[in-house]
Amino acid sequence: RQYTPAYLDRFGMQAVPQVQKVLAKLALCRTSALGGHTYECPQCQHRCQVYNSCLDRHCPLCGGGRRADWLDKTSELLLPNIDYFQVVFTLPDDLWSLMLGNRRPTYRLLFHAAWEALQEVLREELGCEPAALMVLHTWNQRLEHYPHLHALVPGGGPSKDGQQWVRSKPRRVRGEDQPYLVDNRVLSARFRDKFLAGLTRLHRDGKLKLTGHWSSRRDPAAFRDWLQPLRDCDWVVFIEPPPTKDANPEHVLKYLARYLTGGPISDRRLIDHQDGKITFWARGHDKKSGNQREPCTLRGAEFTRRWALHILPKGFVKSRCFGGFSCRQRKAYLACCRTLCGCEQVPPPPSEASAEAEPAEQSPATRRCPRCQTPLERISQDQRVSWRKVLSGRHCPPWYDPFNHAIRWGCRHWHREPPDG
């Protein structure tokens, strides 16, 4: 709310309509513009107003319910007595700025290149039908653009004929047997080749926006020459095995769930805010500091700019399931896995009759009066206003301009006429 106007004044040309719309929603979250509920204490008659939230996935205040639902849903994919590996697919920094200007096609390519490489190597080295859950991350500790993928991969799966369970074999390292998935060098080379091949197709089909200093690479030969050093270098694909024999894979899911909604930084990392500067904790980015946390200070407009870099294109899904975990194959795949592993089958959901016979669950925690702690009663509820009306009405922030008219005209301040009535 405080630094978006300064951000637009300085970096207005970077604020595409989607970015402006998300920032406007966040500015109006839990304010009177969205309506709300009125509660009253039956004992002391104290009243309080609770305003509606914006429900945007980038909002730091609104993602708790979605993260919990995602965690419950994905936890059903986990099977007992199976090692689960976390595979991280990273990209050379030469590609980051290109991907930032072409987020939708290149992020989609990142998902598909990682999955195609992973399934090929798993089928070759393990001989099983693979599955994976992948989550996109686009930031580092300093909120810079750093696109990479985290994948949760089971260490095994049904054989190609579906008749037996194939388990990943451990490897002896320093005198101890440690879980082993596949050769990460082979996987990284396969991932590199598939991503660069897909990037070449996007360029050939004219699906890449190449403007500014990228305009010199519109020519196919120039683009091919620019990609050549990326073909010759090694890409980093990190495979993290379970830390212990009794490690719970749900811990990885909880780690991934924190980054699904709410933006690239949590309140716990914020240290100070004064004199127009924001200080937060960030891990070191050089060899001297290693992995130690250190304070990072940014001006408010720059902090907002970095935060806005991670607003995804409208409708883009950052958590995807592939192979046996995909929606089409999940039910049959998990049933086959449980049969081959000797696990108990998941009981069917209770019918409506049995659900009615069971005692009703306790209602969630009710709101209590801040004065006497008596449960509050809701006495009124405002109808939720559509975003179209909010963003065209008097509550809309004065800096919001979905068509960037003022930015193109060079106007630094403008106001919207109030609607009729």
Secondary structure as GFF3:
##gff-version 3
##sequence-region A 1 421
A	DSSP	alpha_helix	4	11	.	.	.	ID=ss1
A	DSSP	three_ten_helix	12	14	.	.	.	ID=ss2
A	DSSP	alpha_helix	17	28	.	.	.	ID=ss3
A	DSSP	three_ten_helix	32	34	.	.	.	ID=ss4
A	DSSP	beta_strand	36	40	.	.	.	ID=ss5
A	DSSP	beta_strand	47	51	.	.	.	ID=ss6
A	DSSP	alpha_helix	64	75	.	.	.	ID=ss7
A	DSSP	beta_strand	84	90	.	.	.	ID=ss8
A	DSSP	three_ten_helix	93	95	.	.	.	ID=ss9
A	DSSP	alpha_helix	96	100	.	.	.	ID=ss10
A	DSSP	alpha_helix	103	125	.	.	.	ID=ss11
A	DSSP	beta_strand	131	139	.	.	.	ID=ss12
A	DSSP	beta_strand	145	154	.	.	.	ID=ss13
A	DSSP	beta_strand	156	158	.	.	.	ID=ss14
A	DSSP	beta_strand	165	167	.	.	.	ID=ss15
A	DSSP	beta_strand	171	173	.	.	.	ID=ss16
A	DSSP	beta_strand	176	178	.	.	.	ID=ss17
A	DSSP	alpha_helix	184	204	.	.	.	ID=ss18
A	DSSP	three_ten_helix	212	217	.	.	.	ID=ss19
A	DSSP	alpha_helix	220	232	.	.	.	ID=ss20
A	DSSP	beta_strand	237	240	.	.	.	ID=ss21
A	DSSP	alpha_helix	250	257	.	.	.	ID=ss22
A	DSSP	three_ten_helix	267	269	.	.	.	ID=ss23
A	DSSP	beta_strand	270	274	.	.	.	ID=ss24
A	DSSP	beta_strand	277	283	.	.	.	ID=ss25
A	DSSP	beta_strand	293	299	.	.	.	ID=ss26
A	DSSP	alpha_helix	300	308	.	.	.	ID=ss27
A	DSSP	beta_strand	319	323	.	.	.	ID=ss28
A	DSSP	alpha_helix	330	341	.	.	.	ID=ss29
A	DSSP	alpha_helix	352	357	.	.	.	ID=ss30
A	DSSP	beta_strand	377	381	.	.	.	ID=ss31
A	DSSP	alpha_helix	387	390	.	.	.	ID=ss32
A	DSSP	alpha_helix	405	409	.	.	.	ID=ss33
###
